[in-house]
Amino acid sequence: MKMEITKKYETVDYEVKGNVAIVTMDRPKQINSINKQITIDVKAALDEADKNKEVHAVILTGAGNNFSAGVDLKEVFDMPSPIGEEPSEVWRDHLEDMLTVSLKMWNLRMPVIAAVDGYALGGAADWVLSADVAIASDKVTFGEPEIRFGAAPPTLMMPWVLGMRKAKELLYTGDSVDAEEGHRIGVFNRVVPQEDLMEESLAMAEKMAKIPPSALKITKTTINKIYEMMNIRESLDYNLEAAISMFFLNTEREVSDVGQAIKTEGLKKFLQEANKDFE
């Protein structure tokens, strides 16, 4: 029997339609920026889908016509350091949370489709790249702008998906791309009109859900194992340490200035102005 289940976490909506689970990040006023709670809730929703034997595919998306603007830097800079701990350990915890979600998508027994609209930046771009398939609306802005502020991507999935040359270009400049360019370079499997995004994503998920679940699981595991044999896991762990070092080499100036600018201007205005500065 087809199920219709809806559950609300603090920052995420979870819904099951037939054999497809839809996980929606729901902080639209913050452009679904990724704070501690959203990492907890996304992982919990993915866990719930993984345990439900009737779910054969998952869609990860965002509310309010945006996937996510990336790490919630306002929260990061407001986080106190526990007594006896270095500030770097607070940042480490945040990056590990981000990586945990990426690896949860990686290890999920069924395919994960990222349905991407609006902004998909920084850590959120990493989540798009960690999904098995990504569908973009024609209104997408995708990129890893962290280097412009003296930081590094929370997880380094881009070279594995795009290849070394294009990944270096985007990561060295912090440039963003639109949906069509993202499709051309391999970020997105397809681009659709904004109003058709969820319909197209659900159609793809339902098509995959018709495949025998054991065949999907074995195929996904086999493909991922090939990348693990090429040391993707070790690379992601190494990047975690590099990102922590880079962040704290620049905290006193560039990165802390970003946090202050977001508090003063608001995230959406900051993103618009930051893109203008580098045009």
NULOTOR-401935 format. One line per field, with one value per residue (C-alpha): x, y, z. Coordinates in nm, 2 decimals, decimal comma. Example, Ala and Ser with C-alpha at 12.3 -4.5 7.8 and 13.67 -1.06 7.14 Angstrom:
NULOTOR-401935
u = [1,23;1,37]
v = [-0,45;-0,11]
w = [0,78;0,71]
//
This chain:
NULOTOR-401935
u = [0,00;0,13;0,21;0,17;0,37;0,46;0,69;0,82;1,17;1,28;1,44;1,34;1,02;1,01;0,75;0,70;0,51;0,47;0,82;1,00;1,10;1,13;1,36;1,31;1,54;1,31;1,48;1,37;1,43;1,80;1,81;1,82;2,17;2,32;2,34;2,40;2,03;1,98;2,27;2,11;1,77;1,88;2,08;1,78;1,55;1,79;1,82;1,44;1,43;1,70;1,51;1,19;1,19;0,91;1,13;1,34;1,47;1,52;1,49;1,68;1,57;1,51;1,21;1,15;1,30;1,65;1,85;2,08;2,32;2,57;2,72;2,54;2,85;2,65;2,60;2,96;3,09;2,85;2,93;3,12;3,43;3,37;3,61;3,94;3,88;4,05;3,82;3,94;3,76;3,43;3,50;3,60;3,27;3,08;3,28;3,25;2,87;2,87;3,08;2,86;2,56;2,76;2,87;2,52;2,40;2,70;2,62;2,24;2,12;1,91;1,98;1,96;1,85;1,93;1,65;1,83;1,67;1,81;2,13;2,34;2,67;2,96;2,87;2,53;2,72;2,91;2,58;2,46;2,78;2,74;2,40;2,38;2,20;2,12;1,84;1,86;1,60;1,69;1,73;2,03;2,35;2,60;2,95;3,21;3,30;3,49;3,84;3,74;3,70;4,01;3,82;3,80;3,51;3,38;3,41;3,60;3,37;3,41;3,72;3,57;3,25;3,38;3,74;4,06;4,08;3,73;3,74;4,06;3,92;3,61;3,79;4,08;3,85;3,54;3,33;2,97;2,80;2,44;2,23;2,32;2,69;2,65;2,49;2,76;3,04;2,87;2,73;2,37;2,21;1,95;1,80;1,43;1,20;1,18;0,81;0,88;1,16;0,98;0,77;1,07;1,27;0,98;0,94;1,31;1,29;0,98;1,16;1,45;1,21;1,07;1,40;1,44;1,59;1,86;1,98;1,99;2,18;2,44;2,49;2,53;2,76;2,98;3,02;3,10;3,35;3,54;3,58;3,67;3,95;4,07;4,08;3,79;3,73;4,09;4,08;3,77;3,93;4,25;4,04;3,88;4,21;4,31;3,98;4,04;4,39;4,29;4,00;4,21;4,50;4,25;4,00;4,14;4,07;3,89;3,66;3,56;3,48;3,24;3,06;3,03;2,91;2,63;2,52;2,51;2,37;2,18;2,28;2,09;2,23;2,58;2,57;2,46;2,73;3,00;2,93;2,95;3,29;3,44;3,28]
v = [0,00;0,35;0,55;0,93;1,02;1,37;1,46;1,79;1,82;2,16;2,27;2,00;1,86;1,49;1,35;1,01;0,99;0,63;0,49;0,83;1,03;1,41;1,59;1,96;2,21;2,47;2,79;3,01;3,34;3,23;3,10;2,75;2,82;2,52;2,55;2,27;2,19;2,15;1,90;1,70;1,71;1,63;1,33;1,21;1,24;1,04;0,78;0,75;0,70;0,44;0,24;0,25;-0,05;0,10;0,40;0,33;0,68;1,02;1,38;1,65;2,00;2,34;2,56;2,91;2,87;2,81;2,50;2,66;2,95;2,72;2,73;2,96;3,18;3,39;3,08;2,97;3,30;3,32;2,97;2,98;2,76;2,51;2,56;2,39;2,36;2,55;2,75;2,52;2,23;2,42;2,47;2,10;1,99;2,20;2,06;1,71;1,76;1,87;1,58;1,34;1,44;1,41;1,06;0,96;1,04;0,85;0,54;0,55;0,22;0,40;0,69;1,05;1,32;1,68;1,91;2,24;2,59;2,93;2,95;2,63;2,76;2,65;2,35;2,32;2,29;2,00;1,84;1,87;1,71;1,43;1,33;1,06;1,28;1,65;1,83;2,21;2,48;2,75;2,99;2,83;2,99;2,72;2,77;2,74;3,11;3,03;3,11;3,47;3,50;3,29;2,97;2,63;2,40;2,20;1,88;1,85;1,67;1,90;1,74;1,40;1,51;1,78;1,67;1,84;2,13;2,28;2,21;2,41;2,70;2,73;2,66;2,90;3,19;3,13;3,19;3,07;2,92;2,93;2,62;2,58;2,60;2,37;2,12;2,16;2,09;1,80;1,94;1,88;1,59;1,82;2,17;2,23;2,54;2,65;2,56;2,21;2,13;1,91;1,74;1,64;1,54;1,32;1,17;1,07;0,94;0,73;0,59;0,48;0,35;0,10;-0,07;-0,37;-0,22;-0,48;-0,39;-0,02;-0,09;-0,32;-0,08;0,22;0,04;-0,09;0,26;0,41;0,14;0,22;0,58;0,46;0,25;0,58;0,71;0,95;0,89;0,97;1,28;1,41;1,35;1,53;1,83;1,85;1,92;2,16;2,35;2,39;2,52;2,76;2,90;2,98;3,13;3,38;3,42;3,75;3,93;3,79;3,53;3,72;4,02;3,80;3,70;4,07;4,17;3,90;4,02;4,38;4,34;4,02;3,71;3,77;4,13;4,01;3,74;3,99;4,24;3,98;3,86;4,22;4,27;3,99;4,06]
w = [0,00;-0,09;0,22;0,29;0,59;0,71;1,00;1,11;1,27;1,41;1,08;0,83;0,69;0,62;0,38;0,22;-0,11;-0,22;-0,22;-0,22;0,09;0,06;0,30;0,29;0,47;0,62;0,74;0,45;0,64;0,67;0,31;0,47;0,59;0,77;1,15;1,40;1,42;1,05;1,03;1,31;1,15;0,79;0,92;1,14;0,84;0,62;0,90;0,91;0,53;0,55;0,81;0,62;0,39;0,18;0,08;-0,23;-0,31;-0,13;-0,25;-0,06;-0,12;0,04;0,12;-0,01;-0,36;-0,22;-0,16;0,10;0,13;0,31;0,65;0,90;0,98;1,22;1,44;1,40;1,52;1,81;1,93;2,27;2,32;2,60;2,89;2,82;2,45;2,17;1,93;1,66;1,82;1,79;1,42;1,39;1,54;1,29;0,99;1,12;1,13;0,77;0,67;0,86;0,64;0,32;0,42;0,53;0,18;0,04;0,26;0,22;0,07;-0,19;-0,43;-0,31;-0,55;-0,48;-0,61;-0,62;-0,65;-0,59;-0,38;-0,33;-0,19;0,03;0,25;0,07;-0,26;-0,10;-0,01;-0,37;-0,49;-0,23;-0,37;-0,63;-0,88;-0,89;-1,07;-1,09;-1,15;-1,41;-1,12;-0,95;-0,83;-0,74;-0,60;-0,33;-0,24;0,08;-0,05;-0,10;0,28;0,37;0,43;0,26;0,16;0,45;0,24;-0,08;-0,31;-0,61;-0,77;-0,75;-0,94;-1,18;-1,24;-1,14;-1,39;-1,34;-0,97;-0,94;-1,14;-0,92;-0,59;-0,66;-0,76;-0,55;-0,87;-0,89;-1,19;-1,31;-1,37;-1,74;-1,67;-1,38;-1,61;-1,87;-1,63;-1,46;-1,13;-1,25;-1,44;-1,59;-1,57;-1,56;-1,52;-1,16;-1,14;-1,26;-1,02;-0,77;-1,03;-1,24;-0,93;-0,80;-1,15;-1,15;-0,79;-0,88;-1,18;-0,97;-0,70;-0,95;-0,98;-0,74;-0,42;-0,40;-0,75;-0,66;-0,34;-0,50;-0,79;-0,56;-0,33;-0,61;-0,77;-0,44;-0,35;-0,67;-0,55;-0,20;-0,35;-0,50;-0,15;-0,15;0,23;0,31;0,10;0,28;0,62;0,50;0,38;0,73;0,89;0,61;0,64;1,02;0,97;0,69;0,89;1,19;0,99;0,87;1,15;1,28;0,96;0,65;0,80;1,11;0,88;0,69;1,02;1,12;0,77;0,78;1,12;1,00;0,65;0,66;0,46;0,14;0,10;0,19;-0,08;-0,34;-0,25;-0,23;-0,58;-0,71;-0,54;-0,75;-1,09]
//
